[in-house]
Amino acid sequence: MKTKIPDAVLAAEVSRRGLVKTTAIGGLAMASSAFTLPFTRIANAAEAISPAKTGEKVVWSACTVNCGSRCPLRMHVVDGEIKYVETDNTGNDDYDGLHQVRACLRGRSMRRRVYNPDRLKYPMKRVGARGEGKFERISWDEAYDIIATNMQRLIKEYGNESIYLNYGTGTLGGTLTRSWPPGKTLVARLMNCCGGYLNHYGDYSSAQIAAGLNYTYGGWADGNSPSDIENSKLVVLFGNNPGETRMSGGGVTYYLEQARQKSNARMIIIDPRYTDTGAGREDEWIPIRPGTDAALVNGLAYVLITENMVDQPFLDKYCVGYDEKTLPASAPKNGHYKAYILGQGKDGVAKTPEWAAQITGIPADRIIKLAREIGSAKPAYICQGWGPQRHANGEIATRAISMLAILTGNVGINGGNSGAREGSYDLPFERMPTLENPVETSISMFMWTDAIERGPEMTALRDGVRGKDKLDVPIKMIWNYAGNCLINQHSEINRTHEILQDDKKCEMIVVIDCHMTSSAKYADILLPDCTASEQMDFALDASCGNMSYVIFTDQAIKPRFECKTIYEMTSELAKRLGVEQQFTEGRTQEEWMRHLYEQSRKSIPNLPTFEEFRKQGIFKQRDPEGHHVAYKDFREDPQANPLTTPSGKIEIYSQALADIAATWELPEGDVIDPLPIYTPGFENYNDPLTDKFPLQLTGFHYKARVHSTYGNVDVLKAACRQEMWINPMDAQKRG
């Protein structure tokens, strides 16, 4: 059955043939940017569309995948079926106002996800070997009974530490439906009612920047909102590509471009790949060897220091360990950052531009010029994406990049930044309480396969176990809700496959998902979840500059087949486990939403009533401060507003890292250092293996999917093909 699309939409949108052409590798990068920036022409098309026809209803919903955006969708429903999807039609193109929050090509194809042939339809149990994907249909009652019985058996035999909630980001931003962080999910609430579970820390997206900058700033490193670039004189992006990773929703790319038009700030992109964030909008692209960002920073720091372009008063007042004056007494002589850069530290090597040029592939004269640009342009918005940290020893690289903002005193001021990724203004919206986890033990999110295979051998000093000195038991049961990290997004897939296939090791895997993913094929019990279009929730948590928003994701259609919501599933399990009242507190999913909404209205007075919001679909509010400025309070009064680092200041030298380096048992090639040094890591460009394998491979995000989500939508795969990019000179050598 073909869907009739309004002529106004057809007139405003790029054709599929045009889309394929402009996103082809040979096409101009500027052409593909048409799908990252919202245009007035498309906005006017929304206004031209006639109201819903007789028998048609328009229901607000949302795209809640893990792209950093959070996009409203307006579902046009006829006779219980979604016919076509539009995006936000409220607000306008005014950068300074409550602008439209527009979905990208992925969100607009939501109908094809909802009605995809690979939708899970019924509860199923495994009948073949794990990973074969052989299942038989069972009833919901049987599924609940199998899960409850096995969970109780495993807890009795091994304890709650044997139950693990796996990392999953397939449903983000919801109040009840969100799958990340796992400790904030309904599965976590259920487990907390039953004695707790083995938790994890970190995430696959940003584990190293989170860990690294925690030792610099304390906690998650905040950043200025991209709208604040209107106050900047210079923008320097290290491995940050919002044109593809934040290409919709709150509009980071839109803010970046509109703010630069106000400030006329020069933009320099440092990246191995020429990205859509550039696409002709940048002033300069500086290609760099992958994994060498810290070496570049060291060369820049050498120029800043030797040419007296550092902000010495800022370093003296707000920082620890830049030079001898602020170096902790416990640190070795000349253990400070300045000594390291000038070659007076333990390695005795001066980090000159010439030294950095040999490592990075960037000419020394360009490094000198860039350092002078950064040192003379204040405020400067120095920002890193999550690409530089996705290398061996990436924690140190993230700390190094932030040093440029610290050395020049650009932290805590309008137009500056902390050196971390861009931040946002957030609304204090209430979320589903998940109760306290009685189990204090946690592991790195990347170590769960080790915890299955050798759990009792894992220790705090060797494997990063937190909450106790070692694990007592291996993982015996895994909950995998709305995630594809059992297989698809975990590394060493062959090893993982072997571990998971042995059902005597991990004895029970429960997968809750909407589609037959790679991970779903490893389930013992497979439960079909509802999409956002088939249930009610709120959606928020977007990377959204200085205009935050909440979306009312209403139920557009009834659940397909025998699909149930995550709240229904966990409530039924709670009943069988004897904790129903504690889990539900006597509320349905809608009653929880109404309760949380009324709690939110206490801290967000401008929120309309629940019913008004349901009709309105989206609530937007601008930052009353104008722009979000990271560490503004700390900059204004560091005594009254200290950071959460041990010293309360920015720690260039971290005594905590020095202690870890002295006590932890590290694998060969891993480096922990109290200073943000350059250390190459394994398989770097200068690795001896390079003689045999001369090419370096780096990844980037495709427009057609978010990780594996939307990877099953045919028109997206045709429009934005998965391609490998290779430098033309390297390609010529290989025919």
C-alpha positions in Angstrom: 0.0 0.0 0.0 1.4 3.4 -1.0 1.1 6.3 1.3 -0.1 9.6 -0.1 2.3 12.4 0.9 1.0 16.0 0.8 2.2 17.9 -2.2 3.7 20.6 0.1 6.1 18.1 1.6 7.1 16.8 -1.8 7.7 20.3 -3.1 10.0 21.1 -0.1 12.0 17.9 0.3 15.0 16.7 -1.7 14.2 13.7 -3.8 15.5 10.3 -3.0 17.7 10.3 -6.1 19.1 13.7 -5.1 19.7 12.4 -1.6 21.6 9.4 -2.9 23.6 11.6 -5.3 24.5 14.3 -2.7 25.6 11.8 -0.1 27.8 9.7 -2.5 31.4 9.8 -1.7 32.2 11.6 -4.9 29.7 14.3 -4.2 30.5 17.7 -2.6 30.5 17.7 1.2 28.6 20.9 1.1 25.7 19.2 -0.7 25.4 16.6 2.0 25.2 19.4 4.6 21.7 20.0 3.4 20.6 17.2 5.7 22.3 18.7 8.8 21.0 22.3 8.6 17.3 23.1 8.8 16.2 25.5 6.1 13.3 28.0 5.9 12.0 26.3 2.8 11.3 23.1 4.7 9.9 25.1 7.6 7.4 26.9 5.4 6.3 23.5 3.9 5.2 22.4 7.4 3.0 25.5 7.6 1.5 24.8 4.2 0.3 21.3 5.1 -3.4 21.3 5.6 -4.9 20.2 8.9 -5.7 16.6 9.6 -8.4 15.3 7.3 -11.6 13.6 8.5 -10.7 10.3 10.1 -7.1 11.3 10.5 -5.5 12.2 13.8 -2.1 13.7 14.5 -0.3 12.3 17.5 2.9 13.7 19.0 5.7 11.2 19.5 9.5 11.2 19.4 12.6 9.6 18.2 14.5 8.4 21.2 17.7 6.8 19.8 21.2 7.4 20.9 22.4 10.2 18.6 22.5 13.0 21.3 19.4 14.7 19.7 15.9 14.1 20.8 13.4 14.8 18.1 9.6 15.4 18.1 7.6 13.4 15.6 4.0 14.1 14.5 2.3 10.8 13.6 -0.5 11.0 11.1 -2.8 8.1 12.0 -5.7 6.7 10.0 -7.7 3.7 11.2 -5.0 2.8 13.8 -2.2 2.9 11.3 0.6 5.4 10.9 0.4 6.8 7.4 3.2 9.4 7.4 5.4 11.2 9.8 6.2 14.9 10.2 8.4 16.8 12.7 8.0 19.9 14.9 5.9 22.6 13.4 5.9 25.0 16.4 8.2 28.0 16.7 10.2 29.4 13.8 13.7 29.8 12.4 14.6 32.5 14.9 17.9 31.5 16.4 17.2 33.8 19.4 13.7 32.4 19.9 12.0 29.1 20.5 13.1 27.6 17.2 11.7 24.4 15.7 13.2 21.1 16.7 13.4 19.2 13.5 14.0 15.5 13.0 16.5 14.2 10.5 15.9 11.6 7.8 16.1 8.8 10.5 13.4 10.1 12.7 11.2 10.9 9.7 11.4 7.2 8.7 10.1 6.0 12.1 7.1 4.5 10.3 9.4 2.0 8.6 10.9 1.0 11.9 7.4 0.4 13.5 6.3 -1.7 10.5 9.6 -3.3 9.8 9.5 -7.1 8.9 12.0 -7.9 11.7 9.8 -6.6 14.5 9.7 -9.1 17.4 6.1 -10.2 17.7 5.8 -12.7 20.6 7.7 -13.9 23.7 10.1 -16.6 22.6 12.5 -19.1 24.2 15.7 -20.4 22.7 15.7 -23.9 21.2 19.0 -24.0 19.5 22.5 -22.9 20.5 23.0 -19.4 21.6 23.6 -17.1 18.6 21.9 -19.4 16.1 18.7 -17.4 16.4 16.4 -20.5 16.8 13.4 -19.8 19.0 9.9 -21.1 19.7 6.9 -19.0 20.6 5.7 -19.1 24.2 3.1 -17.3 26.2 3.8 -14.3 28.3 3.0 -16.3 31.5 5.6 -18.9 30.6 8.2 -16.3 29.8 7.6 -14.5 33.1 7.7 -17.8 35.1 11.0 -18.9 33.4 12.7 -15.6 34.2 11.4 -15.3 37.7 12.2 -18.9 38.6 15.8 -18.8 37.2 16.5 -15.4 38.7 15.5 -16.6 42.2 17.5 -19.8 41.7 20.7 -17.9 40.7 20.3 -15.3 43.5 19.9 -18.1 46.0 23.0 -20.0 44.6 25.3 -17.1 43.7 23.9 -14.0 45.2 22.7 -10.7 43.6 26.2 -9.9 42.4 25.8 -12.6 39.8 22.9 -10.6 38.1 24.2 -8.1 35.5 22.4 -5.2 33.7 24.1 -4.8 30.3 24.8 -1.5 28.6 22.0 -0.5 26.2 21.2 2.8 24.5 18.4 1.9 22.1 15.9 4.0 24.1 17.2 7.3 25.5 15.5 10.3 27.0 12.4 8.7 28.4 11.2 8.9 32.0 9.9 5.3 32.2 11.2 3.7 29.0 14.8 4.8 29.0 17.4 2.1 28.7 20.5 4.1 29.7 22.1 4.4 32.1 21.1 0.9 33.1 21.0 1.9 36.7 18.1 4.3 35.9 15.9 1.8 34.1 12.8 0.0 35.2 14.9 -3.2 35.1 17.2 -1.7 37.8 14.2 -0.7 39.9 12.9 -4.3 39.7 16.3 -5.7 40.7 16.7 -3.1 43.5 13.4 -4.4 44.9 14.9 -7.9 44.8 18.3 -7.3 46.5 20.2 -5.5 43.8 22.5 -6.4 40.9 26.1 -6.0 39.6 26.4 -2.5 38.2 28.8 -1.1 35.7 30.5 2.3 35.2 31.5 4.1 32.0 30.0 3.8 28.6 30.9 2.8 25.1 30.6 6.3 23.8 32.6 8.4 26.2 34.3 6.1 28.8 37.8 7.6 28.4 36.8 11.3 28.4 34.6 10.7 31.4 37.4 9.0 33.3 40.1 11.3 32.1 38.5 14.7 32.7 37.1 13.5 36.0 40.6 13.9 37.3 41.0 17.4 35.8 37.6 18.9 36.6 35.9 16.4 39.0 32.9 14.5 37.7 31.5 14.7 34.2 33.4 17.6 32.4 30.9 20.3 31.4 31.2 22.5 28.4 29.7 25.9 27.2 26.6 25.7 25.0 27.4 26.1 21.3 25.1 29.2 21.3 27.8 30.9 23.4 30.1 30.9 20.3 28.4 34.2 19.5 30.8 35.6 22.1 33.9 33.8 20.8 36.7 35.0 18.6 38.0 31.6 17.6 36.5 28.1 17.5 38.9 25.0 17.5 37.2 21.6 17.2 39.3 18.5 18.0 37.6 15.4 16.5 34.2 16.9 17.0 31.7 16.4 14.1 28.2 17.6 15.2 27.2 17.9 11.6 26.8 14.2 11.6 26.7 13.2 15.3 24.3 16.0 16.3 22.6 16.7 13.0 19.1 17.2 14.2 16.9 17.9 17.2 18.2 20.7 19.4 20.4 21.8 16.5 24.0 21.9 17.6 25.1 22.3 14.0 22.6 25.1 13.6 23.7 26.9 16.7 27.3 26.5 15.7 26.7 28.2 12.3 24.2 30.9 13.5 26.4 31.8 16.5 29.5 32.2 14.2 27.5 34.5 12.0 27.1 36.8 15.0 30.6 36.6 16.2 32.4 36.1 12.9 34.6 33.6 14.8 37.2 31.8 12.8 36.7 28.0 12.9 39.5 25.5 12.7 38.7 21.8 12.5 41.4 19.3 13.6 40.4 15.8 12.3 41.9 13.0 10.3 38.7 13.2 8.1 37.1 16.1 6.3 33.7 16.1 7.9 30.2 17.6 7.3 30.8 20.0 10.2 33.3 21.6 7.9 31.7 21.2 4.5 32.9 24.6 3.4 31.8 26.3 6.6 35.2 26.0 8.3 38.0 28.5 7.8 40.6 25.8 7.9 40.8 22.0 8.2 44.0 20.6 9.7 44.3 16.9 9.1 46.2 14.9 11.8 47.4 11.4 12.3 44.8 9.5 14.4 45.6 9.2 18.1 48.2 12.0 18.1 46.1 14.9 19.4 48.0 15.0 22.7 51.3 15.4 20.8 49.9 18.4 18.9 48.7 20.0 22.2 52.2 19.5 23.6 53.7 21.3 20.7 51.1 24.1 21.0 51.8 24.4 24.7 55.5 24.8 24.1 54.9 27.9 21.9 52.3 29.3 24.4 54.7 28.9 27.3 57.9 30.1 25.6 56.2 33.1 24.0 54.4 34.1 27.3 50.9 33.6 26.0 49.6 31.6 29.0 47.2 33.1 31.5 49.5 33.0 34.5 47.1 34.6 37.0 44.4 32.0 36.0 46.9 29.1 36.4 48.0 30.4 39.8 44.5 31.0 41.2 42.5 28.1 39.8 44.9 25.3 39.0 47.1 22.7 40.6 50.4 21.6 39.0 51.1 23.9 36.2 54.4 25.0 37.6 56.4 24.7 40.9 54.3 27.2 42.7 51.1 25.0 42.6 52.7 21.6 42.5 51.5 19.3 45.4 54.2 18.6 48.0 53.9 14.9 47.3 54.9 15.3 43.7 58.5 14.8 42.5 60.7 17.8 41.7 60.0 19.1 38.2 56.9 16.9 38.2 54.8 19.8 36.9 53.3 20.4 33.5 55.6 23.3 32.5 58.7 21.2 33.2 57.3 18.3 31.1 56.6 20.6 28.1 60.0 22.3 28.3 62.0 19.1 28.6 62.9 19.5 32.2 60.7 16.6 33.4 61.5 12.9 33.8 61.7 12.2 30.1 64.0 15.2 29.4 62.4 15.8 25.9 61.3 19.3 25.0 57.9 19.2 23.2 58.8 21.6 20.5 56.7 22.1 17.4 59.3 20.2 15.4 59.0 17.3 17.9 55.2 17.4 17.5 55.4 17.7 13.7 57.2 14.3 13.4 54.4 12.6 15.3 51.3 14.4 14.1 52.2 14.9 10.4 51.3 18.7 10.8 54.1 21.0 9.7 56.0 22.8 12.6 55.3 26.2 11.1 51.5 25.5 11.1 51.7 24.3 14.8 53.4 27.6 15.7 50.8 29.6 13.8 47.9 27.7 15.5 49.4 28.3 18.9 49.7 32.0 18.3 46.1 32.1 17.0 44.9 30.4 20.2 47.0 32.5 22.4 45.9 35.8 20.9 42.2 35.1 20.4 40.3 35.4 23.7 37.7 34.2 24.3 38.3 31.0 22.3 35.9 28.1 22.2 38.2 25.0 22.3 36.2 21.8 22.2 36.8 18.1 21.7 34.4 15.5 20.5 34.5 11.8 21.5 36.8 10.8 18.6 40.2 11.6 20.2 39.4 9.5 23.3 38.6 6.4 21.3 42.2 5.2 21.1 44.5 3.5 23.5 45.3 5.8 26.4 42.5 8.1 25.3 42.0 9.3 28.8 45.3 11.2 28.7 44.5 12.6 25.3 41.3 14.2 26.6 43.1 15.8 29.5 45.8 17.1 27.1 43.3 18.8 24.8 41.6 20.5 27.7 45.0 22.0 28.6 44.6 24.5 25.7 41.5 26.0 27.4 43.2 25.9 30.8 46.5 27.4 29.7 44.8 30.3 28.0 42.3 31.0 30.8 39.2 30.3 28.7 37.4 28.2 31.3 34.3 29.6 33.0 33.8 32.6 30.7 31.4 33.5 28.0 32.8 32.6 24.6 35.3 30.2 26.1 35.0 26.5 27.0 36.6 23.9 29.2 38.1 21.9 26.3 35.4 19.3 26.8 32.5 18.7 24.4 29.8 21.3 24.0 27.2 21.5 26.9 23.6 22.4 27.1 20.9 24.0 29.2 18.8 21.4 30.9 15.4 21.4 32.4 15.0 19.9 35.9 12.4 17.3 34.8 11.6 14.5 37.3 12.5 11.0 36.2 11.2 7.6 37.4 12.9 6.8 40.7 14.8 3.5 40.6 15.6 3.1 44.3 19.0 2.3 45.8 21.0 -0.7 44.7 21.9 -2.8 47.7 24.9 -4.2 45.8 27.8 -1.7 45.9 30.0 -3.6 43.5 30.5 -2.4 39.9 32.8 -3.2 37.0 33.9 -1.4 33.8 31.1 -1.7 31.2 33.7 -3.2 28.9 34.7 -6.0 31.3 31.5 -8.0 31.5 32.8 -10.8 29.3 35.7 -11.2 31.6 33.3 -11.2 34.6 31.5 -14.1 33.0 34.7 -16.1 32.3 36.8 -15.2 35.3 34.7 -13.1 37.7 36.3 -14.3 41.0 39.8 -13.5 39.6 38.9 -9.9 38.9 40.4 -7.4 41.3 40.3 -3.7 42.0 44.0 -3.1 41.3 44.1 -5.2 38.1 40.6 -5.0 36.6 39.1 -1.8 38.0 36.5 -3.5 40.2 34.8 -0.9 42.4 33.0 -1.2 45.7 35.2 -4.1 46.9 38.6 -5.6 46.5 37.5 -8.4 44.1 34.4 -10.0 42.6 33.2 -13.1 44.5 31.2 -14.7 41.8 31.0 -14.7 38.0 28.1 -13.2 36.0 25.3 -15.8 35.8 22.4 -13.8 34.4 22.3 -10.8 32.0 19.4 -8.4 31.4 19.8 -6.8 28.0 17.2 -4.1 27.6 17.1 -2.0 24.4 20.7 -2.6 23.6 22.9 -4.3 21.0 26.1 -4.5 22.9 26.1 -8.2 23.6 27.6 -8.6 20.1 27.1 -5.8 17.7 28.8 -3.0 19.6 31.2 -5.0 21.7 34.8 -5.8 20.5 36.4 -9.2 19.9 33.1 -10.6 18.7 34.6 -14.1 18.1 35.7 -14.3 21.7 32.4 -12.9 23.0 30.5 -15.5 20.8 32.4 -18.3 22.4 31.8 -17.1 25.9 28.1 -16.5 25.4 27.5 -19.8 23.6 28.5 -21.7 26.7 25.3 -21.6 28.7 27.0 -23.2 31.7 28.9 -20.0 32.2 26.2 -17.3 31.9 23.1 -19.4 32.6 20.3 -16.9 31.7 20.2 -14.1 29.1 17.0 -12.1 28.9 16.8 -9.7 25.9 14.0 -7.1 25.6 13.9 -5.4 22.2 11.7 -4.3 19.3 13.7 -6.0 16.6 15.7 -9.2 15.9 19.1 -7.7 16.5 22.4 -9.5 16.5 22.3 -9.5 20.3 18.7 -10.8 20.4 19.9 -14.0 18.8 21.8 -14.8 22.0 18.8 -14.6 24.3 17.4 -17.5 26.3 14.2 -15.6 26.7 13.3 -12.9 24.1 10.6 -10.4 25.0 9.0 -8.0 22.4 9.0 -4.4 23.4 6.8 -1.6 22.3 8.2 1.3 20.2 7.8 4.9 21.3 4.9 5.1 18.9 3.0 2.4 20.8 3.1 3.8 24.3 3.1 7.0 26.4 6.1 8.7 27.9 8.1 12.0 28.0 11.3 12.5 26.0 14.1 14.8 26.9 17.9 14.9 27.5 18.8 16.4 24.1 22.1 18.2 23.3 20.2 21.4 22.7 22.3 24.5 23.1 20.5 27.2 25.2 16.9 26.1 24.5 15.9 23.0 26.4 12.7 21.1 25.7 10.5 18.2 26.7 8.4 16.1 24.2 5.1 14.4 25.1 5.4 11.1 23.3 1.8 9.9 23.2 0.6 6.6 22.1 -0.1 6.8 18.3 -1.2 3.2 17.7 -1.9 0.2 19.8 1.0 -2.2 20.5 1.5 -4.5 17.5 1.2 -8.3 17.8 1.8 -9.3 21.4 4.3 -6.5 22.3 4.2 -5.0 25.8 5.7 -2.0 27.4 8.8 -2.3 29.6 6.6 -1.2 32.5 4.1 -4.0 31.9 6.8 -6.6 31.7 8.7 -5.5 34.9 5.4 -5.1 36.8 4.3 -8.6 36.0 7.7 -9.9 37.0 7.5 -7.9 40.2 4.2 -9.7 41.0 5.8 -13.1 40.6 8.9 -12.1 42.6 6.7 -10.8 45.5 7.6 -7.1 45.2 4.7 -5.7 43.1 3.6 -3.0 45.6 7.1 -1.8 46.2 7.8 -1.7 42.4 4.6 -0.1 41.1 3.5 1.8 44.3 0.0 1.2 43.0 0.4 3.2 39.8 0.0 2.4 36.2 2.4 3.8 33.5 0.1 6.8 32.8 -0.4 7.4 36.6 3.4 7.5 37.0 3.7 10.0 34.2 1.1 12.2 35.7 2.8 12.0 39.1 6.2 12.8 37.7 4.8 15.6 35.7 3.2 17.3 38.7 6.5 17.0 40.5 8.3 18.6 37.6 5.8 21.5 37.5 7.1 22.5 41.0 10.5 23.2 39.6 9.4 24.3 36.1 6.6 26.7 36.8 6.0 27.5 33.1 4.9 23.9 32.3 1.3 23.8 31.2 -1.2 21.3 32.7 -0.8 17.7 31.7 -3.7 17.7 29.3 -2.6 21.0 27.7 0.9 19.6 27.3 -0.5 16.4 25.7 -2.2 18.5 23.1 0.7 20.9 22.7 3.2 18.1 22.2 6.4 20.0 23.1 7.5 22.4 25.7 10.5 24.7 25.1 12.3 27.0 27.4 15.4 29.1 26.8 18.3 29.4 29.3 17.4 32.4 31.6 21.2 33.1 31.8 21.4 33.5 28.0 24.0 30.8 27.5 25.2 27.8 29.5 28.7 28.6 30.7 30.6 25.6 32.2 32.3 26.3 35.6 31.0 29.9 35.6 30.4 29.8 39.4 33.8 28.3 40.0 35.5 31.0 38.0 33.6 33.8 39.8 34.3 32.5 43.3 36.5 29.3 43.6 36.3 29.4 47.4 32.5 29.4 47.5 32.1 27.1 44.5 35.0 24.6 44.5 35.2 21.8 42.0 34.8 18.2 43.2 38.4 17.3 42.6 40.4 16.6 45.8 41.9 20.1 45.8 38.7 21.8 44.7 40.7 23.2 41.8 41.5 22.3 38.2 44.1 19.5 38.6 46.7 19.6 35.9 48.8 17.4 38.1 46.6 14.7 39.7 47.8 13.1 42.9 45.0 10.6 42.6 46.3 9.5 39.2 49.9 9.3 40.6 48.6 7.0 43.3 46.8 4.8 40.8 49.9 4.7 38.6 51.9 3.5 41.5 49.5 0.7 42.7 47.6 -0.6 39.7 48.7 -3.6 37.7 48.5 -2.4 34.0 48.7 -4.4 30.8 51.6 -3.8 28.5 51.1 -0.5 26.6 48.7 1.0 29.1 49.9 4.2 30.7 48.5 6.2 33.7 50.3 9.5 34.5 49.5 12.4 36.8 50.1 14.8 33.9 48.4 15.1 30.5 51.3 13.7 28.6 51.5 12.2 25.1 51.8 8.4 25.0 51.3 6.6 21.8 49.4 3.4 22.9 49.4 0.2 20.9 48.9 0.0 17.2 49.8 3.6 16.7 51.2 5.1 13.5 54.8 4.3 14.6 54.1 0.7 15.7 56.5 -1.8 14.2 53.4 -3.5 12.7 53.0 -0.5 10.4 55.6 -1.9 8.1 53.3 -4.8 7.4 50.0 -2.9 7.8 50.6 0.6 6.7 47.0 1.9 6.8 45.3 3.2 9.9 41.5 2.7 10.1 39.2 5.1 12.0 35.5 5.1 12.2 32.8 7.7 11.8 29.0 7.9 12.1 26.8 7.2 9.1 23.7 9.4 8.6 21.5 6.3 7.9 21.7 4.8 11.3 22.6 5.5 15.0 24.9 2.6 15.9 22.6 -0.3 14.7 19.3 1.5 15.2 17.6 2.3 11.9 20.1 -0.1 10.3 17.2 -2.2 9.1 15.4 0.7 7.1 15.7 0.1 3.4 15.3 3.6 2.1 17.9 4.9 4.6 20.4 2.3 3.5 19.8 3.3 -0.1 20.0 7.0 0.5 23.1 7.0 2.7 25.2 4.0 1.8 27.8 2.6 4.1 31.1 3.4 2.5 34.8 3.2 3.3 36.8 6.4 2.7 40.4 6.2 1.6 42.9 8.9 0.7 43.1 9.1 -3.1 46.9 8.7 -3.0 46.6 5.5 -0.9 43.9 4.3 -3.3 46.0 4.8 -6.3 48.8 2.7 -4.8 46.4 -0.1 -4.5 45.0 0.1 -7.9 
